[in-house]
Amino acid sequence: MSEDKGATAPKPPSAWGRIVLGFLKLALPIAVLVGAALLYQFMMATAPQAGRKPSKRQARLVEVSPAQLNAGEIRIAAKGVVKPALDVTLSPQVSGVVVEMNEGLVPGGRFSQGDTLLRIDAQDYENVIRQIESEMIRARAAITLEEGNRDVALQEYEVLDQELSAADKALVFRKPQMESAKADLASASARLKMAELDLQRTTVTAPFDALVVSEDVDMGTRLSTQSAIARLVGTKSYWVEVSLAQSDLRWVNLPTPDAPGSLVTLQHPKAWGTGATRQGHVIRLLPDISEKGRMARLLVEVEDPLALNATNGDVPRLLIEQYLEAEIIGKRVEGAIRIAREHLRNGDYVWVMNSENTLEIRKLDIIYSATDAVLARSGVVEGELIVTTDLSMATEGMELRTAAEGDAPGAGS
């Protein structure tokens, strides 16, 4: 017991010691964290860097077509309507009752020049001729009588041997009476010719090779010179009135004394079938433009439109007012490049793959524009590769490559 009491108890730390101890407890963790951060930064700064390789851009895969020169003449697409070249409404030249009609004088009937269409009652005209012939007999008799009177007067003048003035001689020799008789004969002769002509006109004939479009007479109809007998159109040729853009006129060959106008091929696939055509030539340019569409108009002549000649037995017939498709063979253009319309970009640009296999965007100098293609005088030369593939984002200088087996055009890989 005495030993325990004699041992000394531990002495509590002083105030300064407690402060130092608390500081150490707080500073030690902070020092550890700061040291760790510095160590991390050092390791990151001294760590080896992996080099980044830029990704290689792949060339776009496209299809191309070599630019080609236009072969042959310019071909102008147009529309046309068939018109008769000869179109008359036939009227009689004399009045009278129709007493005879040709059975073919009906719509669709055909006549050759000089064929009889109808006859008008000729009795009145025959009677007029007989009357005039009687007048001519009397006129000739009057002349004969005056010639006898003149001879008698001449004998009496010679017997009397008198001097007379020129005026008195004319009266003595019955010159006025003779001139009057001759005038009556000349008048009757002229009226006879007119009456004979009227008689001929009682027979109405076809003035040319004709097709009857309509007729307006029947047996017993009384006609005057203002009456319409029938509408006739000529069968030797028809015209096709072709409308085209005014800008296309410069490519059309108009006829000259030395050469015909442009050849025109006419089609009507629905009515004639595919491949059936008729041909004609441009014969003139009409002086005005159409009110609808402001189009220029050409007249194209088609011979034997009804295919009446044996050589045209298998070709289609033209119908008046029929609408046709026309292809005009125009002038020849040298050095122009023909480009399909589907290969144009933004109207008058094309994409060209140059010798460095990059894309060039070219502007064309278009001199003629058709429905399926255009002709360009500059912008592309023969043999250059026109890009035919549609590219979603085409830029100048884009790398290109042509299609290889198994590749899909237009894709990059």
Secondary structure, 3 states (H helix, E strand, C coil): CHHHHHCCCCCCCCHHHHHHHHHHHHHHHHHHHHHHHHHHHHHHHHCCCCCCCCCCCCCEEECEEECEECCCEEEEEEEEEEEECCEEEECCCCCEEEEEECCCCCCCCEECCCCEEEEECCHHHHHHHHHHHHHHHHHHHHHHHHHHHHHHHHHHHHHHCCCCCHHHHHHHCCHHHHHHHHHHHHHHHHHHHHHHHHHHHCEEECCCCEEEEEECCCCCCEECCCCCCEEEEECCEEEEEEEECHHHHHHCCCCECCECCCEEEEECHHHHCCCCEEEEEEEEECCCCCCCCCCEEEEEEEECCCCCCHHHCCCCCCCCCCEEEEEEEEEECCCCEEEEHHHCECCCEEEEECCCCEEEEEECEEEEECCCEEEEEECCCCCCEEECCCCCCCCCCCEEEECCCCCCCCCCC
